[in-house]
Amino acid sequence: MIDFKGSQFKRDIILWDIRWYVAYPISHRHLEEMMQKRGVTVDHSSLNR
């Protein structure tokens, strides 16, 4: 099990971003836009980390 202690975002949000990034040819900037449409403000550089 992955430990998400100290994470800025909820576990579900992190896992969805990882799933989208791995499953589809999508950039971190596109992921940032997708998350903003869902009401989650995140920077593409945070997604990169």
mmCIF file of the N, C-alpha and C atoms, coordinates in Angstrom:
data_MODEL
# 
_entry.id   MODEL 
# 
loop_
_atom_site.group_PDB 
_atom_site.id 
_atom_site.type_symbol 
_atom_site.label_atom_id 
_atom_site.label_alt_id 
_atom_site.label_comp_id 
_atom_site.label_asym_id 
_atom_site.label_entity_id 
_atom_site.label_seq_id 
_atom_site.pdbx_PDB_ins_code 
_atom_site.Cartn_x 
_atom_site.Cartn_y 
_atom_site.Cartn_z 
_atom_site.occupancy 
_atom_site.B_iso_or_equiv 
_atom_site.pdbx_formal_charge 
_atom_site.auth_seq_id 
_atom_site.auth_comp_id 
_atom_site.auth_asym_id 
_atom_site.auth_atom_id 
_atom_site.pdbx_PDB_model_num 
ATOM 1   N N  . MET A 1 1  ? 0.848   -1.179 0.000   1.00 0.00 ? 1  MET A N  1 
ATOM 2   C CA . MET A 1 1  ? 0.000   0.000  0.000   1.00 0.00 ? 1  MET A CA 1 
ATOM 3   C C  . MET A 1 1  ? 0.889   1.236  0.000   1.00 0.00 ? 1  MET A C  1 
ATOM 4   N N  . ILE A 1 2  ? 0.529   2.214  -0.784  1.00 0.00 ? 2  ILE A N  1 
ATOM 5   C CA . ILE A 1 2  ? 1.284   3.462  -0.876  1.00 0.00 ? 2  ILE A CA 1 
ATOM 6   C C  . ILE A 1 2  ? 0.893   4.379  0.281   1.00 0.00 ? 2  ILE A C  1 
ATOM 7   N N  . ASP A 1 3  ? 1.885   4.986  0.921   1.00 0.00 ? 3  ASP A N  1 
ATOM 8   C CA . ASP A 1 3  ? 1.656   5.907  2.027   1.00 0.00 ? 3  ASP A CA 1 
ATOM 9   C C  . ASP A 1 3  ? 1.528   7.327  1.467   1.00 0.00 ? 3  ASP A C  1 
ATOM 10  N N  . PHE A 1 4  ? 0.395   7.962  1.728   1.00 0.00 ? 4  PHE A N  1 
ATOM 11  C CA . PHE A 1 4  ? 0.147   9.313  1.220   1.00 0.00 ? 4  PHE A CA 1 
ATOM 12  C C  . PHE A 1 4  ? 0.220   10.359 2.326   1.00 0.00 ? 4  PHE A C  1 
ATOM 13  N N  . LYS A 1 5  ? 0.858   10.038 3.450   1.00 0.00 ? 5  LYS A N  1 
ATOM 14  C CA . LYS A 1 5  ? 0.982   10.996 4.555   1.00 0.00 ? 5  LYS A CA 1 
ATOM 15  C C  . LYS A 1 5  ? 1.782   12.205 4.084   1.00 0.00 ? 5  LYS A C  1 
ATOM 16  N N  . GLY A 1 6  ? 1.301   13.377 4.428   1.00 0.00 ? 6  GLY A N  1 
ATOM 17  C CA . GLY A 1 6  ? 1.993   14.607 4.075   1.00 0.00 ? 6  GLY A CA 1 
ATOM 18  C C  . GLY A 1 6  ? 1.696   15.102 2.666   1.00 0.00 ? 6  GLY A C  1 
ATOM 19  N N  . SER A 1 7  ? 0.843   14.396 1.939   1.00 0.00 ? 7  SER A N  1 
ATOM 20  C CA . SER A 1 7  ? 0.497   14.815 0.583   1.00 0.00 ? 7  SER A CA 1 
ATOM 21  C C  . SER A 1 7  ? -0.432  16.013 0.622   1.00 0.00 ? 7  SER A C  1 
ATOM 22  N N  . GLN A 1 8  ? -0.287  16.884 -0.336  1.00 0.00 ? 8  GLN A N  1 
ATOM 23  C CA . GLN A 1 8  ? -1.121  18.071 -0.415  1.00 0.00 ? 8  GLN A CA 1 
ATOM 24  C C  . GLN A 1 8  ? -2.526  17.721 -0.897  1.00 0.00 ? 8  GLN A C  1 
ATOM 25  N N  . PHE A 1 9  ? -2.636  16.677 -1.725  1.00 0.00 ? 9  PHE A N  1 
ATOM 26  C CA . PHE A 1 9  ? -3.910  16.307 -2.313  1.00 0.00 ? 9  PHE A CA 1 
ATOM 27  C C  . PHE A 1 9  ? -4.387  14.967 -1.777  1.00 0.00 ? 9  PHE A C  1 
ATOM 28  N N  . LYS A 1 10 ? -5.681  14.711 -1.900  1.00 0.00 ? 10 LYS A N  1 
ATOM 29  C CA . LYS A 1 10 ? -6.249  13.459 -1.447  1.00 0.00 ? 10 LYS A CA 1 
ATOM 30  C C  . LYS A 1 10 ? -5.716  12.300 -2.276  1.00 0.00 ? 10 LYS A C  1 
ATOM 31  N N  . ARG A 1 11 ? -5.728  11.140 -1.691  1.00 0.00 ? 11 ARG A N  1 
ATOM 32  C CA . ARG A 1 11 ? -5.221  9.918  -2.319  1.00 0.00 ? 11 ARG A CA 1 
ATOM 33  C C  . ARG A 1 11 ? -5.893  9.671  -3.672  1.00 0.00 ? 11 ARG A C  1 
ATOM 34  N N  . ASP A 1 12 ? -7.213  9.833  -3.748  1.00 0.00 ? 12 ASP A N  1 
ATOM 35  C CA . ASP A 1 12 ? -7.954  9.567  -4.981  1.00 0.00 ? 12 ASP A CA 1 
ATOM 36  C C  . ASP A 1 12 ? -7.512  10.475 -6.132  1.00 0.00 ? 12 ASP A C  1 
ATOM 37  N N  . ILE A 1 13 ? -7.259  11.737 -5.825  1.00 0.00 ? 13 ILE A N  1 
ATOM 38  C CA . ILE A 1 13 ? -6.837  12.689 -6.853  1.00 0.00 ? 13 ILE A CA 1 
ATOM 39  C C  . ILE A 1 13 ? -5.474  12.296 -7.409  1.00 0.00 ? 13 ILE A C  1 
ATOM 40  N N  . ILE A 1 14 ? -4.563  11.930 -6.531  1.00 0.00 ? 14 ILE A N  1 
ATOM 41  C CA . ILE A 1 14 ? -3.224  11.525 -6.961  1.00 0.00 ? 14 ILE A CA 1 
ATOM 42  C C  . ILE A 1 14 ? -3.302  10.288 -7.841  1.00 0.00 ? 14 ILE A C  1 
ATOM 43  N N  . LEU A 1 15 ? -4.088  9.301  -7.418  1.00 0.00 ? 15 LEU A N  1 
ATOM 44  C CA . LEU A 1 15 ? -4.192  8.057  -8.183  1.00 0.00 ? 15 LEU A CA 1 
ATOM 45  C C  . LEU A 1 15 ? -4.860  8.263  -9.544  1.00 0.00 ? 15 LEU A C  1 
ATOM 46  N N  . TRP A 1 16 ? -5.867  9.136  -9.617  1.00 0.00 ? 16 TRP A N  1 
ATOM 47  C CA . TRP A 1 16 ? -6.502  9.422  -10.917 1.00 0.00 ? 16 TRP A CA 1 
ATOM 48  C C  . TRP A 1 16 ? -5.515  10.083 -11.874 1.00 0.00 ? 16 TRP A C  1 
ATOM 49  N N  . ASP A 1 17 ? -4.730  11.038 -11.364 1.00 0.00 ? 17 ASP A N  1 
ATOM 50  C CA . ASP A 1 17 ? -3.725  11.691 -12.215 1.00 0.00 ? 17 ASP A CA 1 
ATOM 51  C C  . ASP A 1 17 ? -2.709  10.688 -12.750 1.00 0.00 ? 17 ASP A C  1 
ATOM 52  N N  . ILE A 1 18 ? -2.256  9.807  -11.880 1.00 0.00 ? 18 ILE A N  1 
ATOM 53  C CA . ILE A 1 18 ? -1.294  8.783  -12.309 1.00 0.00 ? 18 ILE A CA 1 
ATOM 54  C C  . ILE A 1 18 ? -1.924  7.884  -13.366 1.00 0.00 ? 18 ILE A C  1 
ATOM 55  N N  . ARG A 1 19 ? -3.158  7.478  -13.123 1.00 0.00 ? 19 ARG A N  1 
ATOM 56  C CA . ARG A 1 19 ? -3.847  6.601  -14.078 1.00 0.00 ? 19 ARG A CA 1 
ATOM 57  C C  . ARG A 1 19 ? -3.977  7.260  -15.450 1.00 0.00 ? 19 ARG A C  1 
ATOM 58  N N  . TRP A 1 20 ? -4.415  8.513  -15.479 1.00 0.00 ? 20 TRP A N  1 
ATOM 59  C CA . TRP A 1 20 ? -4.577  9.222  -16.759 1.00 0.00 ? 20 TRP A CA 1 
ATOM 60  C C  . TRP A 1 20 ? -3.241  9.379  -17.473 1.00 0.00 ? 20 TRP A C  1 
ATOM 61  N N  . TYR A 1 21 ? -2.198  9.704  -16.714 1.00 0.00 ? 21 TYR A N  1 
ATOM 62  C CA . TYR A 1 21 ? -0.887  9.934  -17.309 1.00 0.00 ? 21 TYR A CA 1 
ATOM 63  C C  . TYR A 1 21 ? -0.317  8.646  -17.914 1.00 0.00 ? 21 TYR A C  1 
ATOM 64  N N  . VAL A 1 22 ? -0.527  7.524  -17.241 1.00 0.00 ? 22 VAL A N  1 
ATOM 65  C CA . VAL A 1 22 ? 0.008   6.250  -17.712 1.00 0.00 ? 22 VAL A CA 1 
ATOM 66  C C  . VAL A 1 22 ? -0.841  5.678  -18.854 1.00 0.00 ? 22 VAL A C  1 
ATOM 67  N N  . ALA A 1 23 ? -2.149  5.829  -18.770 1.00 0.00 ? 23 ALA A N  1 
ATOM 68  C CA . ALA A 1 23 ? -3.055  5.199  -19.731 1.00 0.00 ? 23 ALA A CA 1 
ATOM 69  C C  . ALA A 1 23 ? -3.155  5.943  -21.062 1.00 0.00 ? 23 ALA A C  1 
ATOM 70  N N  . TYR A 1 24 ? -2.958  7.243  -21.050 1.00 0.00 ? 24 TYR A N  1 
ATOM 71  C CA . TYR A 1 24 ? -3.169  8.058  -22.250 1.00 0.00 ? 24 TYR A CA 1 
ATOM 72  C C  . TYR A 1 24 ? -1.943  8.912  -22.548 1.00 0.00 ? 24 TYR A C  1 
ATOM 73  N N  . PRO A 1 25 ? -1.699  9.189  -23.817 1.00 0.00 ? 25 PRO A N  1 
ATOM 74  C CA . PRO A 1 25 ? -0.576  10.072 -24.168 1.00 0.00 ? 25 PRO A CA 1 
ATOM 75  C C  . PRO A 1 25 ? -0.951  11.525 -23.865 1.00 0.00 ? 25 PRO A C  1 
ATOM 76  N N  . ILE A 1 26 ? -0.729  11.936 -22.642 1.00 0.00 ? 26 ILE A N  1 
ATOM 77  C CA . ILE A 1 26 ? -1.174  13.248 -22.186 1.00 0.00 ? 26 ILE A CA 1 
ATOM 78  C C  . ILE A 1 26 ? -0.023  13.937 -21.443 1.00 0.00 ? 26 ILE A C  1 
ATOM 79  N N  . SER A 1 27 ? 0.044   15.242 -21.582 1.00 0.00 ? 27 SER A N  1 
ATOM 80  C CA . SER A 1 27 ? 1.119   15.997 -20.926 1.00 0.00 ? 27 SER A CA 1 
ATOM 81  C C  . SER A 1 27 ? 0.671   16.441 -19.528 1.00 0.00 ? 27 SER A C  1 
ATOM 82  N N  . HIS A 1 28 ? 1.632   16.892 -18.758 1.00 0.00 ? 28 HIS A N  1 
ATOM 83  C CA . HIS A 1 28 ? 1.319   17.395 -17.423 1.00 0.00 ? 28 HIS A CA 1 
ATOM 84  C C  . HIS A 1 28 ? 0.460   18.652 -17.505 1.00 0.00 ? 28 HIS A C  1 
ATOM 85  N N  . ARG A 1 29 ? 0.668   19.449 -18.522 1.00 0.00 ? 29 ARG A N  1 
ATOM 86  C CA . ARG A 1 29 ? -0.158  20.667 -18.691 1.00 0.00 ? 29 ARG A CA 1 
ATOM 87  C C  . ARG A 1 29 ? -1.606  20.308 -19.014 1.00 0.00 ? 29 ARG A C  1 
ATOM 88  N N  . HIS A 1 30 ? -1.815  19.273 -19.817 1.00 0.00 ? 30 HIS A N  1 
ATOM 89  C CA . HIS A 1 30 ? -3.183  18.836 -20.104 1.00 0.00 ? 30 HIS A CA 1 
ATOM 90  C C  . HIS A 1 30 ? -3.853  18.257 -18.856 1.00 0.00 ? 30 HIS A C  1 
ATOM 91  N N  . LEU A 1 31 ? -3.085  17.533 -18.058 1.00 0.00 ? 31 LEU A N  1 
ATOM 92  C CA . LEU A 1 31 ? -3.614  17.027 -16.796 1.00 0.00 ? 31 LEU A CA 1 
ATOM 93  C C  . LEU A 1 31 ? -4.025  18.178 -15.877 1.00 0.00 ? 31 LEU A C  1 
ATOM 94  N N  . GLU A 1 32 ? -3.209  19.222 -15.858 1.00 0.00 ? 32 GLU A N  1 
ATOM 95  C CA . GLU A 1 32 ? -3.526  20.404 -15.053 1.00 0.00 ? 32 GLU A CA 1 
ATOM 96  C C  . GLU A 1 32 ? -4.864  20.998 -15.487 1.00 0.00 ? 32 GLU A C  1 
ATOM 97  N N  . GLU A 1 33 ? -5.076  21.117 -16.791 1.00 0.00 ? 33 GLU A N  1 
ATOM 98  C CA . GLU A 1 33 ? -6.338  21.649 -17.314 1.00 0.00 ? 33 GLU A CA 1 
ATOM 99  C C  . GLU A 1 33 ? -7.519  20.745 -16.961 1.00 0.00 ? 33 GLU A C  1 
ATOM 100 N N  . MET A 1 34 ? -7.324  19.441 -17.074 1.00 0.00 ? 34 MET A N  1 
ATOM 101 C CA . MET A 1 34 ? -8.391  18.494 -16.747 1.00 0.00 ? 34 MET A CA 1 
ATOM 102 C C  . MET A 1 34 ? -8.782  18.595 -15.278 1.00 0.00 ? 34 MET A C  1 
ATOM 103 N N  . MET A 1 35 ? -7.794  18.738 -14.405 1.00 0.00 ? 35 MET A N  1 
ATOM 104 C CA . MET A 1 35 ? -8.083  18.837 -12.983 1.00 0.00 ? 35 MET A CA 1 
ATOM 105 C C  . MET A 1 35 ? -8.779  20.158 -12.648 1.00 0.00 ? 35 MET A C  1 
ATOM 106 N N  . GLN A 1 36 ? -8.398  21.246 -13.329 1.00 0.00 ? 36 GLN A N  1 
ATOM 107 C CA . GLN A 1 36 ? -9.055  22.535 -13.090 1.00 0.00 ? 36 GLN A CA 1 
ATOM 108 C C  . GLN A 1 36 ? -10.527 22.469 -13.470 1.00 0.00 ? 36 GLN A C  1 
ATOM 109 N N  . LYS A 1 37 ? -10.853 21.752 -14.537 1.00 0.00 ? 37 LYS A N  1 
ATOM 110 C CA . LYS A 1 37 ? -12.255 21.589 -14.939 1.00 0.00 ? 37 LYS A CA 1 
ATOM 111 C C  . LYS A 1 37 ? -13.049 20.825 -13.898 1.00 0.00 ? 37 LYS A C  1 
ATOM 112 N N  . ARG A 1 38 ? -12.361 20.021 -13.086 1.00 0.00 ? 38 ARG A N  1 
ATOM 113 C CA . ARG A 1 38 ? -13.007 19.235 -12.037 1.00 0.00 ? 38 ARG A CA 1 
ATOM 114 C C  . ARG A 1 38 ? -12.926 19.924 -10.674 1.00 0.00 ? 38 ARG A C  1 
ATOM 115 N N  . GLY A 1 39 ? -12.428 21.171 -10.660 1.00 0.00 ? 39 GLY A N  1 
ATOM 116 C CA . GLY A 1 39 ? -12.407 21.953 -9.433  1.00 0.00 ? 39 GLY A CA 1 
ATOM 117 C C  . GLY A 1 39 ? -11.183 21.769 -8.558  1.00 0.00 ? 39 GLY A C  1 
ATOM 118 N N  . VAL A 1 40 ? -10.124 21.138 -9.094  1.00 0.00 ? 40 VAL A N  1 
ATOM 119 C CA . VAL A 1 40 ? -8.894  20.925 -8.329  1.00 0.00 ? 40 VAL A CA 1 
ATOM 120 C C  . VAL A 1 40 ? -7.808  21.810 -8.919  1.00 0.00 ? 40 VAL A C  1 
ATOM 121 N N  . THR A 1 41 ? -7.294  22.727 -8.126  1.00 0.00 ? 41 THR A N  1 
ATOM 122 C CA . THR A 1 41 ? -6.234  23.619 -8.590  1.00 0.00 ? 41 THR A CA 1 
ATOM 123 C C  . THR A 1 41 ? -4.891  22.989 -8.286  1.00 0.00 ? 41 THR A C  1 
ATOM 124 N N  . VAL A 1 42 ? -4.167  22.657 -9.347  1.00 0.00 ? 42 VAL A N  1 
ATOM 125 C CA . VAL A 1 42 ? -2.858  22.033 -9.218  1.00 0.00 ? 42 VAL A CA 1 
ATOM 126 C C  . VAL A 1 42 ? -1.960  22.564 -10.337 1.00 0.00 ? 42 VAL A C  1 
ATOM 127 N N  . ASP A 1 43 ? -0.686  22.720 -10.056 1.00 0.00 ? 43 ASP A N  1 
ATOM 128 C CA . ASP A 1 43 ? 0.265   23.192 -11.055 1.00 0.00 ? 43 ASP A CA 1 
ATOM 129 C C  . ASP A 1 43 ? 0.881   21.998 -11.776 1.00 0.00 ? 43 ASP A C  1 
ATOM 130 N N  . HIS A 1 44 ? 1.177   22.171 -13.055 1.00 0.00 ? 44 HIS A N  1 
ATOM 131 C CA . HIS A 1 44 ? 1.748   21.066 -13.841 1.00 0.00 ? 44 HIS A CA 1 
ATOM 132 C C  . HIS A 1 44 ? 3.091   20.615 -13.281 1.00 0.00 ? 44 HIS A C  1 
ATOM 133 N N  . SER A 1 45 ? 3.844   21.518 -12.659 1.00 0.00 ? 45 SER A N  1 
ATOM 134 C CA . SER A 1 45 ? 5.138   21.109 -12.083 1.00 0.00 ? 45 SER A CA 1 
ATOM 135 C C  . SER A 1 45 ? 4.938   20.201 -10.865 1.00 0.00 ? 45 SER A C  1 
ATOM 136 N N  . SER A 1 46 ? 3.832   20.391 -10.132 1.00 0.00 ? 46 SER A N  1 
ATOM 137 C CA . SER A 1 46 ? 3.524   19.484 -9.023  1.00 0.00 ? 46 SER A CA 1 
ATOM 138 C C  . SER A 1 46 ? 3.191   18.097 -9.542  1.00 0.00 ? 46 SER A C  1 
ATOM 139 N N  . LEU A 1 47 ? 2.488   18.032 -10.658 1.00 0.00 ? 47 LEU A N  1 
ATOM 140 C CA . LEU A 1 47 ? 2.162   16.748 -11.256 1.00 0.00 ? 47 LEU A CA 1 
ATOM 141 C C  . LEU A 1 47 ? 3.424   16.044 -11.740 1.00 0.00 ? 47 LEU A C  1 
ATOM 142 N N  . ASN A 1 48 ? 4.378   16.800 -12.205 1.00 0.00 ? 48 ASN A N  1 
ATOM 143 C CA . ASN A 1 48 ? 5.635   16.232 -12.664 1.00 0.00 ? 48 ASN A CA 1 
ATOM 144 C C  . ASN A 1 48 ? 6.389   15.554 -11.522 1.00 0.00 ? 48 ASN A C  1 
ATOM 145 N N  . ARG A 1 49 ? 6.329   16.174 -10.338 1.00 0.00 ? 49 ARG A N  1 
ATOM 146 C CA . ARG A 1 49 ? 7.023   15.611 -9.165  1.00 0.00 ? 49 ARG A CA 1 
ATOM 147 C C  . ARG A 1 49 ? 6.322   14.387 -8.693  1.00 0.00 ? 49 ARG A C  1 
# 
